[in-house]
Amino acid sequence: MLHGQRQHCCACPGYVEFSSQPDAEPKRFFLPLRGYEYRAESNNSEVSSIDTAILLCGVLTCRQHFQDQQIVDLATQIYKRVNWPWMLNGGSTFSMGWTPENGFLATRWDTYSELMMLYLLAIGATANPIPASAWQAFARPSLTYQGLTYITNTSAPLFIHQYSHAWFDFRNKQDAYANYFNNSITATQAHKLFCSSLAGQFSDYSSKLWESRRRTRRTAMWHGAGRRRWGQSMVPSFPCAAGGSIPFLSSECIAVLRNIQSGFPKAWQRYSFVDAFNPLSGWYDRDVIGIDLGIMMLMAENQRTGSSGIHS
């Protein structure tokens, strides 16, 4: 714990310094999955609304966990300096980002996805909040598969039902649209059924190997749908699909992870599971992706302790 506390104390001042610089005005948003030492002008990267939300979820979790006034103060400064209305860009939903060359991105967070954490942070902010009506502004399409109906985004994979739940506890809570925890349970069940329905075509699918939910680069798809389009040897399996759904279908997801660890030894390396592998071709990814390992760790901890990081 002391090591993590020291790390957070070292990192927070840098984010505070970056968000307080004149060229950060009026943004106070951050670059996607990068450190504060990067500027919006570098690497042709956009200032990202969703990655700012992910960063803040981690910052606020540390604020709540560590009983250290310096951490509390620094985390609060970072959160308060975000100018949420600016990223709305005059609309009722968030722009996905901004670049100094072209301004705001045309695409918006306007359809159900991992966006819930973004809107909750912005609506609940004590400084520069957005109207609570923004919660009703994004669309919530529904899908029915084998008798299971749930809110989803038909162009996105399973992880959209996981990330907001890593930090916000939606159990026993319902708005006018859904109980979102139960919605994620149904989405995971439907995903498992969909992959199981393809077992006749793809021999690696089974009740203990259906963990397929990741995007290939920027192309969102279900693993099974991708295999049907491009062939079974081209699209890998992702352990974080099952790992990220542990709180929703705990026994089934844990069975998948144990099966991967014992049945596919090369899929378990120094940092636990590899990001992806293909049981049919024998290919194993050499990369370790923090956001994928992270969702597994967070969801395993949520299942173990029965609570989420920020609001329980």
Buried (B, 14 or more C-beta within 10 A) or exposed (E): EEEEBEEBBEBBBEBBEBBEEEEBEEBBBBBBEBEBEBBBEEEEBBBBBBBBBBBBBBBBBBBBBBEBEEBBEBBBBBBEBBBBBBBBBEEBBBBBBBBEEEEBBEEBBBBBBBBBBBBBBBBEBEEBBBEEEBBEBBEBEEBEBEEBEBBBBEEBBBBBBBBBBBBBBBBEEEEEEBBBBBBBBBBBBBBBBBBBEBBEEBEBBEEBBBBBBBBBEEEBBBBBBBBBEEEBEEBBBBBBBBBBBBBBBEEBBBBBBEBBBEEBEEBBEEEBBBBBBBBBEEEBBEEBBEEBBBBBBBBBBBBEEEEBBBBE
